[in-house]
Amino acid sequence: MSDTPQLLLVHHLKALKLPTFLREYDKLAQQCAAEGVDHPRYLLRLAELELIERQRRMVERRIKEARFPTVKSLDSFDFPAIPSSTRHWSWSSLAASTLRAERT
């Protein structure tokens, strides 16, 4: 059997800049074949993988470009360290701004 279709597929996926498709298509094809998944669902899974990976890289790139000294999240925030009056104000402000944003 000729490897030409597979070589062309690799070339086209590189040209279209679909690195996750390129990395995952064969493994996912075997998995979907074993599960009896149809072609549209196979392509959907590949597209979802590509989308998730692009979003992950986009977030990483934006954090890097922002040049934050450290990456922080609400999980690591020390809420007991702030005074209760400030804490109340902060959450009230957050709730109010969220409501305003939802109305517009």
C-alpha positions as CSV (number, residue, x, y, z in Angstrom):
1,M,0.0,0.0,0.0
2,S,1.3,3.5,-0.9
3,D,2.1,6.0,1.8
4,T,1.2,8.9,-0.6
5,P,-2.2,9.7,0.9
6,Q,-0.7,9.8,4.4
7,L,2.2,12.0,3.2
8,L,-0.2,14.4,1.5
9,L,-2.4,14.5,4.6
10,V,0.7,15.4,6.8
11,H,1.7,18.1,4.3
12,H,-1.8,19.6,4.1
13,L,-2.2,19.6,7.9
14,K,1.1,21.4,8.2
15,A,0.2,23.9,5.5
16,L,-3.2,24.6,7.2
17,K,-1.4,25.0,10.6
18,L,-3.4,22.3,12.4
19,P,-0.7,20.8,14.7
20,T,-3.2,19.0,17.0
21,F,-4.9,17.4,14.0
22,L,-1.5,16.3,12.8
23,R,-0.4,14.9,16.2
24,E,-3.7,13.2,17.1
25,Y,-5.5,12.1,13.9
26,D,-4.0,8.6,13.7
27,K,-4.4,7.7,17.4
28,L,-7.9,9.1,17.5
29,A,-8.9,7.3,14.3
30,Q,-7.9,4.0,15.8
31,Q,-9.8,4.8,19.0
32,C,-12.9,5.9,17.1
33,A,-12.8,2.8,14.9
34,A,-12.6,0.6,18.0
35,E,-15.6,2.4,19.5
36,G,-17.6,2.4,16.3
37,V,-17.7,6.2,16.0
38,D,-18.8,7.6,12.7
39,H,-16.8,10.0,10.6
40,P,-18.6,13.3,11.6
41,R,-18.1,12.5,15.3
42,Y,-14.4,11.6,14.6
43,L,-13.9,15.0,12.9
44,L,-15.8,16.7,15.7
45,R,-13.4,15.2,18.3
46,L,-10.4,16.2,16.3
47,A,-11.8,19.8,15.9
48,E,-12.5,20.0,19.6
49,L,-9.0,18.9,20.4
50,E,-7.6,21.5,18.1
51,L,-9.8,24.2,19.6
52,I,-8.9,23.3,23.2
53,E,-5.2,23.3,22.4
54,R,-5.4,26.7,20.5
55,Q,-7.3,28.3,23.4
56,R,-4.7,26.9,25.9
57,R,-1.8,28.3,23.8
58,M,-3.6,31.6,23.4
59,V,-4.0,32.0,27.2
60,E,-0.3,31.1,27.7
61,R,0.8,33.5,25.0
62,R,-1.2,36.4,26.5
63,I,0.0,35.7,30.0
64,K,3.6,35.7,28.7
65,E,3.1,38.9,26.7
66,A,1.6,40.6,29.7
67,R,4.9,40.0,31.6
68,F,3.1,39.4,34.9
69,P,5.6,38.8,37.7
70,T,3.7,35.7,38.7
71,V,0.5,34.0,37.6
72,K,-2.2,34.3,40.2
73,S,-5.7,33.0,40.6
74,L,-8.5,33.4,43.1
75,D,-7.6,29.9,44.4
76,S,-4.3,31.3,45.7
77,F,-5.8,34.5,47.1
78,D,-5.5,34.9,50.9
79,F,-9.1,36.2,51.8
80,P,-8.6,36.1,55.6
81,A,-5.7,38.5,55.2
82,I,-7.9,41.4,54.2
83,P,-10.1,43.3,56.6
84,S,-13.8,42.2,56.6
85,S,-15.0,45.7,55.6
86,T,-12.8,45.7,52.6
87,R,-13.7,42.1,51.8
88,H,-17.4,43.0,51.9
89,W,-16.8,46.0,49.6
90,S,-14.8,44.0,47.2
91,W,-17.4,41.3,46.8
92,S,-20.2,44.0,46.6
93,S,-18.3,45.8,43.9
94,L,-17.7,42.6,42.0
95,A,-21.4,41.7,42.2
96,A,-22.5,45.1,41.1
97,S,-20.1,45.3,38.2
98,T,-21.2,41.8,37.1
99,L,-24.9,42.8,37.2
100,R,-24.1,46.0,35.1
101,A,-22.2,43.9,32.6
102,E,-25.1,41.4,32.2
103,R,-27.7,44.2,31.6
104,T,-25.7,45.7,28.7
